[in-house]
Amino acid sequence: MFITLKINPAAKAGTIKINFSAKDKVPLSEDFPLLEREKNSANRQSFTQKDAIFFTFPDRFSNGDTKNDIITSMNEKTIDRNNEDKRHGGDIQGIINHLDYIKSLGFTQIWNTPLIENNQPEYSYHGYAATDFYKIDPRFGTNEQFKILVQEAGKRGMGVIWDVVLNHCGAEYYFIKDLPSKDWINFPDTRTRTNHLKSTITDIYAAEIDKKEYTDGWFDGHMADLNQKNPLMAKYLIQNTIWWVEYAGISGFREDTYSYSDKDFLVTWTKAILDEYPNFNIVAEEMTRIVASTSYWQKDNLNSDGYKSYLLTLMDFSLNDNIVSSLTRSDQWHSTWRDTYQSVAQDYLFPHPQDQLIFPDNHDLDRFYSRLNKNLDDWKLGIAMYMTMRGIPQFFYGTEVLMTNEKAGSDGQRRGDFYGGWSDDLKETKTGKGLTNEEKEAQLYFSKLLNWRKNNAAIGNGRFKHYAPQKNDVYIYFRYTDEQKVMVLLNKNSENVSIDMHRYSEMISNTFKAKDIISDKELVVKNTLEVPAKSAMILEVK
């Protein structure tokens, strides 16, 4: 049953009793809590290019409360840290216990994969098969505990981003097992799987059945595809996401499997959020390396079919691949930095390229250090780039200490347990116990750059200008405002390279003073600049 309550703006907070009557009897009575709205809630701030996002996978991050490891009322009752597909016991308390560490690294936002109940018979640890959109999974904690996480993060100057799944839910959800209507989900009888062909959205030749099978097909056999064309379903999803903002005080959304949802509903949903919270930001996962397929969804893009989106931020999977390519391959004819240069050069397709989410790795990709063949010099070059490149940087937990996955393509290893998240771990990231010298070096490098980034206006709000890399394999770009300028030089060579400053006269004079943020050296540059082998220079120009 669906009930629409029209609430007078002058209504007082309290509890409303709703009676369900039949033939003069009241067989059911429910208390409906009307909560007081947070002061100035509509003007809450969200994440922008000035922020850096720490990304956790809660079940694999830290087990702060062993009492909630096994909940006998849940379908999946075991934990097994030796099994990549089983629950490992991480929870909200584990995240709270690491807030000071996350802050010390220089982060200003935290994104967790979904924390809502996933009461599935198996493979429930990842959070993307919800069985109650309004309830935190008891193996992670409680709704009230999540509010405490948001509040404690806020005390440390950090916001919390909520991971939203609009496209699907778990097949064990009560309204999937007992459908309110036949059209509550798509393909209710056949459970037809999606074809995963994102190109059907923009393909002017695509057959209607292919489009339908992409958006309406089930993401997985245990993930029912929600039909957002049903107005009650659409309203349910919109109200649920607004409720979480108000209830918990979150600072943004990350929306999963974005284009798999009905495209017209996505407009309605996004606009409803922004109408309520004008400063709110939403980052969408459009997991494609085809830049035009990504830019289709960004706000203000002039699409050939007239589609108008209100979404500001998308995940930049193209840049992710091209940075790895630049750092790992060789080329006798051209600079290998051309891959990265040409990826960024496609920003003309985005009305707001500075709002792209950039990231070296996440829960669906192999670990950055593994993809770089465990080369620390290349890792440092890549991290320096992610700290200074246009866009909003997001880093997966453990990237700062060179976490790896030995088996390429293994989700379980990509989502490996965070060092020190369990009391019997031999290594601990927070204290440095058991870390190798390389891991400690990486952590210091990472933290130094991110804390510097947090206070640099040219990086947090500046424009971007890059120069085509030459055969010397040095990539050079600038971040700048009218008041401040940062010059970034990335030398992939195994020997020092002398840079003739005349080439960069459009952005900087031949003679200038600067501080190298990485080495802490004060420099006086006259016509040429020596860039050390296999290293980055980040120059704050004076």
KETORBA-7574 format. One line per field, with one value per residue (C-alpha): residue in three letters; chain; y, z, x. Coordinates in nm, 4 decimals. Example, Ala and Ser with C-alpha at 12.3 -4.5 7.8 and 13.67 -1.06 7.14 Angstrom:
<fidos>
aa <- ALA,SER
ch <- A,A
v <- -0.4500,-0.1060
w <- 0.7800,0.7140
u <- 1.2300,1.3670
</fidos>
This chain:
<fidos>
aa <- MET,PHE,ILE,THR,LEU,LYS,ILE,ASN,PRO,ALA,ALA,LYS,ALA,GLY,THR,ILE,LYS,ILE,ASN,PHE,SER,ALA,LYS,ASP,LYS,VAL,PRO,LEU,SER,GLU,ASP,PHE,PRO,LEU,LEU,GLU,ARG,GLU,LYS,ASN,SER,ALA,ASN,ARG,GLN,SER,PHE,THR,GLN,LYS,ASP,ALA,ILE,PHE,PHE,THR,PHE,PRO,ASP,ARG,PHE,SER,ASN,GLY,ASP,THR,LYS,ASN,ASP,ILE,ILE,THR,SER,MET,ASN,GLU,LYS,THR,ILE,ASP,ARG,ASN,ASN,GLU,ASP,LYS,ARG,HIS,GLY,GLY,ASP,ILE,GLN,GLY,ILE,ILE,ASN,HIS,LEU,ASP,TYR,ILE,LYS,SER,LEU,GLY,PHE,THR,GLN,ILE,TRP,ASN,THR,PRO,LEU,ILE,GLU,ASN,ASN,GLN,PRO,GLU,TYR,SER,TYR,HIS,GLY,TYR,ALA,ALA,THR,ASP,PHE,TYR,LYS,ILE,ASP,PRO,ARG,PHE,GLY,THR,ASN,GLU,GLN,PHE,LYS,ILE,LEU,VAL,GLN,GLU,ALA,GLY,LYS,ARG,GLY,MET,GLY,VAL,ILE,TRP,ASP,VAL,VAL,LEU,ASN,HIS,CYS,GLY,ALA,GLU,TYR,TYR,PHE,ILE,LYS,ASP,LEU,PRO,SER,LYS,ASP,TRP,ILE,ASN,PHE,PRO,ASP,THR,ARG,THR,ARG,THR,ASN,HIS,LEU,LYS,SER,THR,ILE,THR,ASP,ILE,TYR,ALA,ALA,GLU,ILE,ASP,LYS,LYS,GLU,TYR,THR,ASP,GLY,TRP,PHE,ASP,GLY,HIS,MET,ALA,ASP,LEU,ASN,GLN,LYS,ASN,PRO,LEU,MET,ALA,LYS,TYR,LEU,ILE,GLN,ASN,THR,ILE,TRP,TRP,VAL,GLU,TYR,ALA,GLY,ILE,SER,GLY,PHE,ARG,GLU,ASP,THR,TYR,SER,TYR,SER,ASP,LYS,ASP,PHE,LEU,VAL,THR,TRP,THR,LYS,ALA,ILE,LEU,ASP,GLU,TYR,PRO,ASN,PHE,ASN,ILE,VAL,ALA,GLU,GLU,MET,THR,ARG,ILE,VAL,ALA,SER,THR,SER,TYR,TRP,GLN,LYS,ASP,ASN,LEU,ASN,SER,ASP,GLY,TYR,LYS,SER,TYR,LEU,LEU,THR,LEU,MET,ASP,PHE,SER,LEU,ASN,ASP,ASN,ILE,VAL,SER,SER,LEU,THR,ARG,SER,ASP,GLN,TRP,HIS,SER,THR,TRP,ARG,ASP,THR,TYR,GLN,SER,VAL,ALA,GLN,ASP,TYR,LEU,PHE,PRO,HIS,PRO,GLN,ASP,GLN,LEU,ILE,PHE,PRO,ASP,ASN,HIS,ASP,LEU,ASP,ARG,PHE,TYR,SER,ARG,LEU,ASN,LYS,ASN,LEU,ASP,ASP,TRP,LYS,LEU,GLY,ILE,ALA,MET,TYR,MET,THR,MET,ARG,GLY,ILE,PRO,GLN,PHE,PHE,TYR,GLY,THR,GLU,VAL,LEU,MET,THR,ASN,GLU,LYS,ALA,GLY,SER,ASP,GLY,GLN,ARG,ARG,GLY,ASP,PHE,TYR,GLY,GLY,TRP,SER,ASP,ASP,LEU,LYS,GLU,THR,LYS,THR,GLY,LYS,GLY,LEU,THR,ASN,GLU,GLU,LYS,GLU,ALA,GLN,LEU,TYR,PHE,SER,LYS,LEU,LEU,ASN,TRP,ARG,LYS,ASN,ASN,ALA,ALA,ILE,GLY,ASN,GLY,ARG,PHE,LYS,HIS,TYR,ALA,PRO,GLN,LYS,ASN,ASP,VAL,TYR,ILE,TYR,PHE,ARG,TYR,THR,ASP,GLU,GLN,LYS,VAL,MET,VAL,LEU,LEU,ASN,LYS,ASN,SER,GLU,ASN,VAL,SER,ILE,ASP,MET,HIS,ARG,TYR,SER,GLU,MET,ILE,SER,ASN,THR,PHE,LYS,ALA,LYS,ASP,ILE,ILE,SER,ASP,LYS,GLU,LEU,VAL,VAL,LYS,ASN,THR,LEU,GLU,VAL,PRO,ALA,LYS,SER,ALA,MET,ILE,LEU,GLU,VAL,LYS
ch <- A,A,A,A,A,A,A,A,A,A,A,A,A,A,A,A,A,A,A,A,A,A,A,A,A,A,A,A,A,A,A,A,A,A,A,A,A,A,A,A,A,A,A,A,A,A,A,A,A,A,A,A,A,A,A,A,A,A,A,A,A,A,A,A,A,A,A,A,A,A,A,A,A,A,A,A,A,A,A,A,A,A,A,A,A,A,A,A,A,A,A,A,A,A,A,A,A,A,A,A,A,A,A,A,A,A,A,A,A,A,A,A,A,A,A,A,A,A,A,A,A,A,A,A,A,A,A,A,A,A,A,A,A,A,A,A,A,A,A,A,A,A,A,A,A,A,A,A,A,A,A,A,A,A,A,A,A,A,A,A,A,A,A,A,A,A,A,A,A,A,A,A,A,A,A,A,A,A,A,A,A,A,A,A,A,A,A,A,A,A,A,A,A,A,A,A,A,A,A,A,A,A,A,A,A,A,A,A,A,A,A,A,A,A,A,A,A,A,A,A,A,A,A,A,A,A,A,A,A,A,A,A,A,A,A,A,A,A,A,A,A,A,A,A,A,A,A,A,A,A,A,A,A,A,A,A,A,A,A,A,A,A,A,A,A,A,A,A,A,A,A,A,A,A,A,A,A,A,A,A,A,A,A,A,A,A,A,A,A,A,A,A,A,A,A,A,A,A,A,A,A,A,A,A,A,A,A,A,A,A,A,A,A,A,A,A,A,A,A,A,A,A,A,A,A,A,A,A,A,A,A,A,A,A,A,A,A,A,A,A,A,A,A,A,A,A,A,A,A,A,A,A,A,A,A,A,A,A,A,A,A,A,A,A,A,A,A,A,A,A,A,A,A,A,A,A,A,A,A,A,A,A,A,A,A,A,A,A,A,A,A,A,A,A,A,A,A,A,A,A,A,A,A,A,A,A,A,A,A,A,A,A,A,A,A,A,A,A,A,A,A,A,A,A,A,A,A,A,A,A,A,A,A,A,A,A,A,A,A,A,A,A,A,A,A,A,A,A,A,A,A,A,A,A,A,A,A,A,A,A,A,A,A,A,A,A,A,A,A,A,A,A,A,A,A,A,A,A,A,A,A,A,A,A,A,A,A,A,A,A,A,A,A,A,A,A,A,A,A,A,A,A,A,A,A,A,A,A,A,A,A,A,A,A,A,A,A,A,A,A,A,A,A,A,A,A,A,A,A,A,A,A,A,A,A,A,A,A,A,A,A,A
v <- 0.0000,0.3510,0.6510,1.0102,1.2470,1.6182,1.7899,2.1522,2.3545,2.4841,2.1310,2.0563,1.7684,1.4675,1.1359,1.0865,0.7803,0.6230,0.3856,0.1306,0.0520,-0.2000,-0.2275,0.0080,-0.1901,-0.0877,-0.3995,-0.2069,0.1118,0.2591,0.5437,0.7776,0.9987,1.3550,1.4714,1.8263,1.9421,2.0524,2.4282,2.5684,2.2134,2.3225,2.5154,2.2332,2.2270,1.9356,1.8155,2.0073,2.0172,2.1518,1.8194,1.4822,1.1685,0.8673,0.5568,0.2592,-0.0818,-0.1249,-0.5053,-0.5109,-0.1904,-0.2454,-0.4601,-0.2195,-0.4204,-0.7995,-0.8368,-0.7662,-1.0095,-1.2748,-1.1883,-1.5084,-1.3561,-1.2827,-1.5238,-1.5243,-1.5996,-1.6593,-1.4589,-1.6035,-1.3792,-1.6556,-1.6527,-1.3616,-1.3850,-1.4071,-1.1369,-1.0378,-0.8372,-0.4711,-0.2228,0.1393,0.1400,0.0399,0.3499,0.5698,0.4285,0.5437,0.8958,1.0593,0.8592,0.9552,1.3211,1.3022,1.1941,1.5169,1.3973,1.6122,1.3614,0.9916,0.7677,0.4208,0.1545,0.0899,0.0279,-0.0608,-0.4050,-0.6793,-0.9822,-1.2130,-1.5866,-1.5414,-1.2854,-1.0133,-0.8320,-0.5743,-0.3856,-0.3425,-0.5852,-0.3963,-0.5642,-0.2518,0.0936,0.2534,0.0333,0.0003,-0.3640,-0.4841,-0.6444,-0.2911,-0.1303,0.0729,0.3794,0.5765,0.4595,0.5850,0.9258,0.9194,0.8456,1.1497,1.3678,1.2511,1.3041,1.6534,1.7370,1.6620,1.8764,1.5852,1.5127,1.1707,1.0686,0.8182,0.5446,0.5274,0.2388,0.3365,0.0673,-0.2516,-0.4173,-0.7653,-1.0374,-1.1010,-0.7548,-0.7989,-0.5946,-0.8172,-1.1400,-0.9893,-0.7386,-0.4393,-0.4557,-0.6568,-0.3522,-0.2806,-0.4402,-0.5122,-0.8626,-1.0047,-1.3445,-1.4046,-1.2146,-1.1297,-1.0116,-0.6747,-0.6814,-0.4246,-0.2318,0.1298,0.2453,0.1654,0.4874,0.7113,0.4805,0.6382,0.2961,0.0931,-0.1383,-0.0751,-0.4274,-0.3678,-0.0421,-0.2131,-0.5074,-0.2696,-0.0505,-0.3027,-0.6175,-0.7468,-0.6483,-0.9931,-1.2950,-1.1911,-0.8184,-0.7263,-0.4378,-0.1624,-0.0073,0.3682,0.4259,0.3180,0.6528,0.4952,0.3327,0.6623,0.8524,0.5854,0.6175,0.9990,1.0212,0.7608,0.9492,1.2827,1.1099,0.9926,1.3467,1.4835,1.1909,1.1459,1.4827,1.3488,1.5794,1.4150,1.1116,0.8625,0.6975,0.3404,0.1971,0.5312,0.4764,0.1417,0.3321,0.4890,0.8048,1.0216,0.9153,1.0127,1.3681,1.3727,1.2260,1.4538,1.7652,1.6724,1.6477,1.9780,2.1560,2.0578,2.1134,2.3578,2.3068,1.9280,1.7262,1.3815,1.1746,0.9083,0.5848,0.5535,0.2795,0.3376,0.4520,0.6159,0.9834,1.0859,0.8232,0.9757,1.3421,1.2659,1.2638,1.5882,1.8998,2.1576,1.9145,1.9850,1.6340,1.5656,1.4015,1.6992,1.5054,1.7483,1.6238,1.7957,1.5801,1.7612,1.4966,1.1694,0.9171,0.9571,0.5991,0.7163,0.9143,0.6221,0.3877,0.6379,0.7325,0.3645,0.3316,0.6332,0.4983,0.1392,0.1326,0.2438,0.4207,0.4730,0.7489,0.9608,1.0427,0.7875,1.0822,1.1383,0.8876,1.1035,1.4283,1.3139,1.1851,1.5229,1.6944,1.5443,1.7659,1.9827,1.7244,1.8187,2.1459,2.1131,1.9093,2.0403,1.8503,1.5059,1.2492,1.1200,0.8096,0.5673,0.2645,0.1509,-0.1648,-0.2607,-0.2060,-0.3701,-0.1883,0.1034,-0.0283,-0.3695,-0.2119,-0.0274,-0.3552,-0.2508,0.0274,0.2869,0.5615,0.5244,0.5152,0.8452,1.0031,0.8857,1.0034,1.3456,1.3694,1.2721,1.5300,1.8107,1.7159,1.8941,1.7230,1.5826,1.3141,0.9947,0.7372,0.3801,0.2802,0.1286,0.3060,0.5203,0.2105,0.0335,-0.2298,-0.4806,-0.7609,-1.0508,-1.2036,-0.9646,-0.9167,-1.0642,-0.8518,-1.0199,-0.9248,-0.5756,-0.5381,-0.6823,-0.6207,-0.2904,-0.3363,-0.3155,-0.3217,-0.6425,-0.6875,-0.9838,-0.8185,-0.8318,-0.4973,-0.1765,0.1280,0.3703,0.3023,0.1763,-0.1586,-0.4214,-0.1878,-0.2166,0.0790,0.1307,0.1329,0.3873,0.6026,0.5921,0.6839,0.9884,1.1001,1.0608,1.2429,1.5290,1.6011,1.5634,1.7914,2.0479,2.0127,2.0845,2.4385,2.5316,2.7499,2.6926,2.3185,2.3484,2.6093,2.6797,2.6512,2.3987,2.4409,2.1620,2.1352,1.8572,1.6183,1.5927,1.3000,1.3818,1.2098,1.4954,1.6029,1.9632,2.1417,2.4358,2.4931,2.8611,3.1375,3.5119,3.5149,3.1813,2.9451,2.5860,2.4216,2.0399,1.8480,1.4685,1.3082,0.9420,0.9135,0.7180,1.0253,1.3955,1.6184,1.9864,2.1928,2.5070,2.7525,2.9624,2.7091,2.7865,3.1662,3.1681,3.0675,3.1717,3.3904,3.2401,3.3492,3.2898,3.1726,2.8729,2.6133,2.2444,2.0927,1.7415,1.8152,2.1313,2.3051,2.6762,2.7269,3.0158,2.9253,3.1033,2.9935,2.6203,2.3813,2.0420,1.7754,1.4740,1.1259,0.9243,1.1920,1.4671,1.8343,2.0421,2.4060,2.6769,2.9798,3.2943
w <- 0.0000,-0.0858,0.1171,0.0212,0.3166,0.2441,0.5239,0.6059,0.6220,0.9611,1.1035,1.4259,1.4663,1.6434,1.5816,1.3653,1.4232,1.1044,1.1545,0.8896,0.9375,0.7893,0.8731,1.1716,1.3127,1.3325,1.2471,1.2153,1.3628,1.2661,1.4175,1.1553,1.2814,1.1536,1.2177,1.2532,0.9583,1.0091,1.0115,0.6705,0.5311,0.1770,0.1503,0.2621,0.0869,-0.1217,-0.2789,-0.5537,-0.7179,-0.3943,-0.2212,-0.2161,-0.1523,0.0541,-0.0715,0.1539,0.0930,0.4419,0.4746,0.3879,0.5605,0.9370,1.1906,1.4740,1.6413,1.6406,1.8077,1.4776,1.2682,1.2690,1.2841,1.3174,1.1596,0.8318,0.5383,0.5180,0.8678,0.8327,0.7943,0.6356,0.5687,0.3671,0.1130,-0.1345,-0.1828,0.1822,0.4404,0.6325,0.9126,0.8422,0.9753,1.0485,1.3796,1.1914,0.9714,1.2771,1.4373,1.1336,1.0932,1.2454,1.0119,0.7073,0.8087,0.8655,0.5042,0.3871,0.2835,0.3057,0.1947,0.2530,0.0155,0.1306,-0.0923,0.0104,0.3796,0.3485,0.4246,0.1759,0.3184,0.0329,0.0766,-0.0468,-0.1890,0.0210,0.1276,-0.1538,-0.0691,-0.4194,-0.3785,-0.1269,0.0628,0.2559,0.1195,0.4559,0.6842,0.7520,0.7328,1.0966,1.0144,0.9475,1.2381,1.2782,1.1231,1.4344,1.4106,1.0536,1.1726,1.4315,1.1537,0.9586,1.2698,1.3728,1.0191,1.0233,1.3458,1.1568,0.8580,0.6354,0.4559,0.3835,0.0375,0.0161,-0.2497,-0.4265,-0.6391,-0.8442,-1.1104,-0.9100,-0.5734,-0.4278,-0.5314,-0.1598,-0.1109,0.0314,-0.2505,-0.5077,-0.3465,-0.3171,-0.6028,-0.5401,-0.9117,-1.2076,-1.3497,-1.0256,-1.1902,-1.5476,-1.6955,-1.3816,-1.5414,-1.7541,-1.5483,-1.8753,-1.8141,-1.9424,-2.2554,-2.0888,-2.4187,-2.3027,-2.6636,-2.7231,-2.5379,-2.7942,-3.0987,-3.3678,-3.5349,-3.2235,-3.2344,-2.9656,-2.8259,-2.7707,-2.5871,-2.3755,-2.2889,-2.1808,-1.9453,-1.8406,-1.8211,-1.4805,-1.3853,-1.2358,-1.1646,-0.8009,-0.8739,-0.9831,-1.2305,-1.0879,-1.3264,-1.2800,-1.5417,-1.2682,-1.0981,-0.7528,-0.7897,-0.9147,-0.6185,-0.3777,-0.5008,-0.5003,-0.1506,-0.0185,-0.1358,-0.0015,0.3284,0.3713,0.3160,0.5841,0.8252,0.8245,0.6999,0.4078,0.1722,-0.1680,-0.3725,-0.5795,-0.8128,-0.9243,-1.2783,-1.3877,-1.7486,-1.6750,-1.5253,-1.7288,-1.8770,-1.8288,-1.4653,-1.4149,-1.5170,-1.2756,-0.9894,-1.0344,-1.0698,-0.7595,-0.5565,-0.6880,-0.6415,-0.2750,-0.2367,-0.4990,-0.3910,-0.3820,-0.6054,-0.7509,-0.9156,-1.1550,-1.2489,-1.6270,-1.6649,-2.0211,-2.1833,-2.4683,-2.3751,-2.5837,-2.4057,-2.0729,-2.1675,-2.2924,-1.9285,-1.8083,-1.7300,-2.0110,-2.2790,-2.6149,-2.7142,-3.0687,-2.9399,-2.7175,-2.3950,-2.1075,-1.7999,-1.4633,-1.3527,-1.2880,-1.2148,-1.3865,-1.3239,-1.5704,-1.6729,-1.9905,-1.7998,-1.5600,-1.8410,-2.0227,-1.7204,-1.6676,-2.0373,-2.0267,-1.7233,-1.8388,-2.2114,-2.4304,-2.7670,-2.9986,-3.1967,-2.9536,-2.5873,-2.3998,-2.2200,-2.5423,-2.4190,-2.1158,-2.3105,-2.5740,-2.3106,-2.1365,-2.4768,-2.5209,-2.2417,-2.5088,-2.5044,-2.1441,-2.0495,-1.7019,-1.7341,-1.4038,-1.2253,-1.3498,-1.0810,-1.1325,-0.9605,-0.9884,-0.8828,-0.7115,-0.6125,-0.9773,-1.1048,-1.0364,-0.7796,-0.9167,-0.7895,-0.9464,-1.2806,-1.2692,-1.2210,-0.8656,-0.9807,-0.7050,-0.9286,-1.1711,-0.8800,-0.7526,-1.0958,-1.1162,-0.7658,-0.8333,-1.1400,-0.9572,-0.6886,-0.9433,-1.2478,-1.3211,-1.1574,-0.8190,-0.6988,-0.5293,-0.3789,-0.2736,0.0780,0.0792,-0.2365,-0.0057,0.1133,-0.2232,-0.1721,-0.4590,-0.6057,-0.7207,-0.9335,-1.2113,-1.2452,-0.9039,-0.7299,-0.3990,-0.4189,-0.5472,-0.2314,-0.0069,0.3684,0.4805,0.6741,1.0456,1.0087,1.2167,1.5590,1.4533,1.1386,1.1136,0.9299,1.0388,0.8192,1.1006,1.3100,1.0396,1.2155,0.9721,0.6712,0.4377,0.3843,0.0394,0.1837,0.4487,0.1862,-0.0318,0.2598,0.3501,-0.0143,-0.0527,0.2686,0.2023,-0.1411,-0.0388,0.2638,0.0423,-0.2183,0.0412,0.0909,-0.2650,-0.4477,-0.7929,-0.7562,-0.5755,-0.8010,-1.0819,-1.4575,-1.6521,-1.9355,-2.0702,-2.3305,-2.5844,-2.4522,-2.6652,-2.7193,-2.3958,-2.2222,-1.9845,-1.9465,-1.8335,-1.7318,-1.5224,-1.2682,-1.2164,-1.0970,-1.1407,-0.8142,-0.8068,-1.0414,-1.0087,-1.2681,-1.2810,-1.4537,-1.4846,-1.6044,-1.6991,-1.8210,-1.6412,-1.6637,-1.5839,-1.8488,-1.9039,-1.9930,-2.2048,-2.0427,-2.3596,-2.4859,-2.1920,-2.2256,-2.2711,-1.9055,-1.7349,-1.7824,-1.8490,-1.5072,-1.1921,-0.8327,-0.7041,-0.4322,-0.5254,-0.3042,-0.3307,-0.2460,-0.0370,-0.2336,-0.3132,-0.6808,-0.8933,-1.2559,-1.5317,-1.8868,-1.8138,-1.5504,-1.4643,-1.3891,-1.1997,-1.3519,-1.2929,-1.0783,-1.0530,-0.9717,-0.8414,-0.8426,-0.6539,-0.8552,-0.6543
u <- 0.0000,0.1235,0.0179,0.0877,0.1107,0.0845,0.2734,0.1999,0.5253,0.4108,0.3763,0.5619,0.8054,0.6606,0.4893,0.1834,-0.0294,-0.1660,-0.4584,-0.5536,-0.9217,-1.1616,-1.5309,-1.5004,-1.2063,-0.8404,-0.6395,-0.3139,-0.1722,0.1646,0.3653,0.5081,0.7936,0.7928,1.1490,1.2720,1.4749,1.8341,1.8735,1.9786,1.9625,1.8808,2.2072,2.4356,2.7728,2.8940,3.2178,3.4015,3.7437,3.8912,3.8148,3.9852,3.7785,3.8863,3.7044,3.6345,3.4834,3.3346,3.3383,3.7094,3.8228,3.8185,3.6353,3.5679,3.2912,3.3239,2.9822,2.8049,3.0136,2.7417,2.3713,2.1715,1.8591,2.0435,2.0524,2.4331,2.5569,2.9301,3.2487,3.5613,3.8610,4.0253,3.7425,3.7383,3.3608,3.2564,3.2046,3.5177,3.3578,3.4410,3.1859,3.0953,3.2799,3.5941,3.5582,3.4987,3.8147,4.0166,3.8753,4.1828,4.4063,4.1970,4.2108,4.5886,4.6374,4.4698,4.1233,3.8107,3.5429,3.4740,3.2792,3.1762,3.0236,2.6593,2.5992,2.2314,2.0964,2.1922,2.0122,2.1043,2.1811,2.5385,2.7830,2.6218,2.9388,2.9566,2.6368,2.4932,2.1997,1.9834,1.7029,1.5982,1.6801,1.6026,1.8092,2.1821,2.2896,2.3169,2.6519,2.7786,2.5942,2.2773,2.1176,2.2074,2.5687,2.5897,2.4686,2.7473,2.9999,2.8779,2.8882,3.2360,3.3665,3.2141,3.3980,3.7189,3.6243,3.5219,3.1951,3.0449,2.9216,2.6345,2.6490,2.3111,2.1810,1.8759,1.8913,1.8495,1.8097,1.8515,1.6089,1.5392,1.3857,1.0340,0.8798,1.0507,0.9331,0.5817,0.5492,0.3191,0.2403,0.3610,0.5413,0.7315,1.0356,1.1406,1.1283,0.9606,0.8980,1.2092,1.4675,1.6412,1.9990,2.1188,2.3360,2.5712,2.5872,2.6056,2.6358,2.2672,2.1814,2.3516,2.3548,2.1350,2.1050,2.0217,1.7200,1.4568,1.4947,1.8664,1.7951,1.5318,1.7536,2.0286,1.8238,1.5575,1.7671,1.8738,2.2285,2.2772,2.0604,2.0182,1.9727,1.6190,1.5933,1.3711,1.1201,1.1521,0.8803,0.6388,0.5578,0.5322,0.8737,1.0181,0.8758,0.9958,1.3565,1.3497,1.2057,1.4475,1.7560,1.6283,1.5462,1.9062,2.0365,1.8065,1.8325,2.2087,2.3400,2.5414,2.7318,2.6917,2.5900,2.7826,2.5302,2.6037,2.5532,2.4105,2.3041,2.1387,1.8441,1.5657,1.7202,1.4099,1.3847,1.7501,1.6604,1.3658,1.5698,1.8711,1.6567,1.4552,1.7775,1.9117,1.5794,1.5995,1.9766,2.1138,2.4788,2.4600,2.6919,2.6319,2.9043,2.7804,2.9495,2.9482,3.2060,3.3216,3.6443,3.4493,3.4635,3.1606,2.9509,3.0491,3.0024,2.6475,2.5343,2.6914,2.4924,2.4724,2.5915,2.4246,2.3227,2.2055,1.8856,1.8033,1.8551,1.9070,2.0893,2.1372,2.4302,2.7605,3.0256,3.1158,3.3918,3.6792,3.7613,3.9361,4.1986,4.2417,4.3421,4.5596,4.7679,4.8487,4.9312,5.1641,5.3472,5.3910,5.4558,5.7469,5.7443,6.0402,5.8722,5.6719,5.6483,5.4407,5.2775,5.0822,4.8225,4.7487,4.7779,4.5290,4.2902,4.2796,4.2624,3.9133,3.7824,3.6205,3.3408,3.2559,3.0854,3.2435,3.5667,3.7023,3.4236,3.5273,3.6118,3.9662,4.1024,4.3970,4.1895,3.8702,3.6815,3.6184,3.9739,4.3077,4.5176,4.7210,5.0542,4.9843,4.8969,5.2300,5.4177,5.5047,5.7354,5.7589,5.8996,5.6105,5.3641,5.5034,5.4692,5.1087,5.0194,5.1768,4.9540,4.6356,4.7157,4.7509,4.5401,4.2117,3.9161,3.8153,4.0601,3.9392,4.1749,4.0924,4.1986,4.5479,4.6642,4.8757,5.0675,5.0984,4.8281,4.8216,4.6155,4.8326,4.5576,4.4573,4.0830,4.0000,3.7350,3.8115,4.1796,4.1080,3.9019,4.1692,4.1578,4.3056,4.6288,4.5534,4.1783,4.1705,4.3279,4.5437,4.6882,5.0677,5.0740,4.9034,4.8704,4.7823,5.0926,5.3301,5.3746,5.5011,5.5069,5.8042,6.0352,5.8813,5.5291,5.6302,5.7999,5.4885,5.2621,5.4736,5.4879,5.1117,5.0231,5.2629,5.1176,4.7541,4.7882,4.9591,4.6835,4.4161,4.5460,4.6435,4.3905,4.5410,4.4792,4.1460,3.9911,4.2348,4.2404,4.4490,4.6999,4.9209,5.1948,5.2251,5.4925,5.8060,6.0407,6.2207,5.9232,5.8492,5.4869,5.4420,5.1253,5.0103,4.7339,4.6655,4.4403,4.4874,4.6835,4.8650,5.0492,5.1703,5.3965,5.4009,5.6819,5.6691,5.9918,5.9586,6.3215,6.5906,6.8151,6.7846,6.6278,6.7102,6.4006,6.4343,6.1951,6.1507,5.8951,5.6649,5.6653,5.2861,5.2539,5.5763,5.8842,6.2251,6.3443,6.1433,6.1604,5.9685,5.9461,5.9437,5.6731,5.8171,6.1798,6.1134,6.3901,6.3808,6.4683,6.5847,6.5220,6.7134,6.6300,6.6649,6.5386,6.6884,6.4236,6.5633,6.5308,6.2112,6.0543,5.7975,5.8454,5.5540,5.6625,5.4782,5.5795,5.6594
</fidos>
